[in-house]
Amino acid sequence: MTRTSPLLTLLLLLGLGCPSGQPNDDDATGDDDDATADDDDDDDDDDDDGAPTLDEQLAALIATLDDPPAALDPVTVDPALWALGQALFFDPILSGNKDVACATCHHPMHGTSDGLHITLGTGATGRGPERADAPHRPYVPRHSIDLFNRGDASVHTLFWDGKVEELEDGSIFTPAGTDPLPGIDGVLAAQAMIPVLDPLEMRGVPGDLAIDGTTNEIAAIPMNEHTTAWAALMDRLLAISEYVDLFEAAFPLLAEQDLTFAHAANAIAAYEAQTYSFTNSPWDQYLRGDTSALGDDQKLGALLFFGNAGCGNCHSGALLSDQLFHATGVPQLGPGKQPAAPFDWGREFLTSEAADHFAFRTPPLRNLTLSAPYMHDGSLTTLEHVVVHYSDPRRTAEVFDVNLLHPDLQGTLQQDPAHIADLVASLSSELPLDDQGGLTIGLNNLRSFLVSLTDPAAESLPDTLPQSVPSGLAVP
């Protein structure tokens, strides 16, 4: 499906030649009441002197971008596959101890994340941030990233370190091997196969008892026997008559004995792709030609985002992510990852490349107002914190307020001078360091633009929570 071309739409709509220019610091003020480009009383965004309007400036700027923003297209899937995927997504039967589901860490009430800085898997109780307040097992080292629009055809890397990736030859790299099972329908399905193998996330550890008192047979399987673990999960599912019916409806041409966990993962991915596809944000409407969809403050924010502030260097394309990996100097907290614990070296774990030290995948920004906190460890709790961080990453690391963190994690914040020096020395060259304060001057406008990336329909996600699941276990 062809993307809506924002440049073509805006040029045709505006009858544009080739104006140039960025908002000056006076236009990009942090005062919401002064966020317009002119002082007259009309609504044409100009100074009546032939100066380009904000829409003309934005169209001209977009024309210069290598990977310009574009409106998203909706994703639809087979209804029977969606129904199976919904049941699997919310059913704790996929966890070794039968106490967590995919939705536990990607919950519709928390913007398809969990509201925690870094996530908690099996062994914790409750929903969202309250899971940190009750007794729990060790934290998973990274923040649970949202799932918005991950079914878009452009998505080819997933996870903070890119450990699931579609390669140039079409094969899919995963921690469980390349193309670990036949019939996987893309990276989103491959992603769904990984958390069930992780002892902290869903698998559990040998000797665990499930919440129904039965032995956790998944955790008893050796860690390197991935296909055996997936087969054991299929045995669980196909022992439940409602799942037999759901699989038969979704895969009518397959005999039950031919079903594998790849089919379950494909269904989960289909559910996620359609349910979390939101394509009608004010920004999408603007890119389709409705210039009234954004206010002047949001247009000024877009000019900053794609222009002087440099955010668009990495947050590019329809999803506002280049799907590459950059070190942005985010404060480190939590248990870290071996062999670097208590630090997390990010992409370097996979590539062993020094250039990937502290580098993490550029997160897409769709509906980000719903999925705080932010960054790979959830250390930045508001959009304001994110924008201010990019103006001076060193200062963020040095003066980070530990009181912003859950008490569990306050003692894990890394602020040793040697570490901070390492963090700053690793900053990606793409990072637009702002020692002139331009980002903070335009803070309100940038924030307003980021708000425009949220589709109002996404705010109704809690309505997608089912009342029950086939296993009869509690819905997260």
ZIPE-V247453 format. One record per residue. N is the residue number from 1. OMEGA is omega as a letter, one per 40 degrees, with the letter a starting at -180 (999 if undefined). Layout:
N_OMEGA, N_OMEGA
This chain:
1_a, 2_i, 3_i, 4_a, 5_a, 6_a, 7_a, 8_a, 9_a, 10_i, 11_i, 12_a, 13_a, 14_a, 15_a, 16_i, 17_i, 18_i, 19_i, 20_i, 21_i, 22_i, 23_i, 24_a, 25_i, 26_i, 27_a, 28_a, 29_i, 30_a, 31_a, 32_a, 33_a, 34_a, 35_i, 36_a, 37_a, 38_a, 39_i, 40_a, 41_i, 42_a, 43_a, 44_i, 45_i, 46_a, 47_i, 48_a, 49_i, 50_i, 51_a, 52_i, 53_i, 54_i, 55_i, 56_i, 57_a, 58_i, 59_i, 60_i, 61_i, 62_a, 63_a, 64_a, 65_i, 66_a, 67_a, 68_i, 69_i, 70_i, 71_a, 72_i, 73_i, 74_i, 75_i, 76_a, 77_i, 78_a, 79_a, 80_i, 81_i, 82_a, 83_i, 84_a, 85_i, 86_i, 87_a, 88_a, 89_a, 90_a, 91_i, 92_i, 93_a, 94_i, 95_a, 96_a, 97_i, 98_a, 99_i, 100_i, 101_i, 102_a, 103_i, 104_a, 105_i, 106_a, 107_i, 108_i, 109_i, 110_i, 111_a, 112_i, 113_a, 114_i, 115_i, 116_i, 117_i, 118_a, 119_i, 120_a, 121_a, 122_i, 123_i, 124_a, 125_i, 126_a, 127_i, 128_a, 129_a, 130_i, 131_i, 132_a, 133_i, 134_i, 135_a, 136_i, 137_a, 138_i, 139_i, 140_a, 141_a, 142_i, 143_i, 144_a, 145_a, 146_a, 147_a, 148_i, 149_i, 150_i, 151_i, 152_a, 153_a, 154_a, 155_i, 156_i, 157_i, 158_a, 159_a, 160_a, 161_i, 162_a, 163_i, 164_a, 165_i, 166_a, 167_a, 168_a, 169_i, 170_i, 171_a, 172_i, 173_i, 174_i, 175_i, 176_a, 177_i, 178_a, 179_a, 180_i, 181_i, 182_i, 183_i, 184_a, 185_i, 186_a, 187_a, 188_i, 189_i, 190_i, 191_a, 192_a, 193_a, 194_a, 195_a, 196_i, 197_a, 198_a, 199_a, 200_a, 201_a, 202_a, 203_a, 204_a, 205_a, 206_a, 207_i, 208_i, 209_i, 210_a, 211_i, 212_i, 213_i, 214_i, 215_i, 216_a, 217_a, 218_a, 219_a, 220_a, 221_i, 222_a, 223_a, 224_a, 225_a, 226_a, 227_i, 228_i, 229_i, 230_i, 231_i, 232_i, 233_i, 234_i, 235_i, 236_a, 237_a, 238_i, 239_a, 240_a, 241_a, 242_i, 243_i, 244_i, 245_a, 246_i, 247_a, 248_i, 249_a, 250_a, 251_a, 252_a, 253_a, 254_i, 255_a, 256_a, 257_a, 258_i, 259_i, 260_i, 261_i, 262_i, 263_i, 264_a, 265_i, 266_i, 267_i, 268_a, 269_i, 270_i, 271_a, 272_a, 273_a, 274_a, 275_a, 276_i, 277_i, 278_a, 279_a, 280_i, 281_i, 282_i, 283_i, 284_a, 285_i, 286_a, 287_i, 288_i, 289_i, 290_a, 291_i, 292_a, 293_i, 294_i, 295_a, 296_i, 297_i, 298_i, 299_i, 300_i, 301_i, 302_i, 303_i, 304_a, 305_a, 306_a, 307_a, 308_a, 309_i, 310_a, 311_a, 312_i, 313_a, 314_i, 315_a, 316_i, 317_a, 318_a, 319_a, 320_i, 321_i, 322_a, 323_i, 324_a, 325_a, 326_i, 327_a, 328_i, 329_a, 330_i, 331_a, 332_i, 333_i, 334_a, 335_a, 336_a, 337_i, 338_e, 339_a, 340_a, 341_e, 342_i, 343_i, 344_a, 345_i, 346_a, 347_a, 348_i, 349_a, 350_a, 351_a, 352_i, 353_i, 354_i, 355_a, 356_i, 357_a, 358_a, 359_i, 360_a, 361_i, 362_a, 363_i, 364_a, 365_a, 366_i, 367_a, 368_i, 369_a, 370_a, 371_i, 372_e, 373_a, 374_i, 375_a, 376_i, 377_i, 378_a, 379_a, 380_a, 381_a, 382_i, 383_i, 384_i, 385_a, 386_a, 387_i, 388_i, 389_a, 390_i, 391_a, 392_a, 393_i, 394_a, 395_i, 396_a, 397_a, 398_a, 399_a, 400_a, 401_a, 402_a, 403_i, 404_a, 405_i, 406_a, 407_i, 408_a, 409_a, 410_a, 411_a, 412_a, 413_a, 414_a, 415_i, 416_a, 417_a, 418_i, 419_a, 420_i, 421_i, 422_a, 423_a, 424_i, 425_a, 426_a, 427_a, 428_i, 429_i, 430_a, 431_a, 432_a, 433_a, 434_a, 435_i, 436_i, 437_a, 438_i, 439_a, 440_i, 441_a, 442_a, 443_a, 444_a, 445_i, 446_i, 447_i, 448_i, 449_a, 450_i, 451_a, 452_i, 453_a, 454_i, 455_a, 456_a, 457_a, 458_i, 459_i, 460_a, 461_i, 462_i, 463_a, 464_a, 465_i, 466_i, 467_a, 468_i, 469_a, 470_a, 471_a, 472_i, 473_a, 474_i, 475_a, 476_999
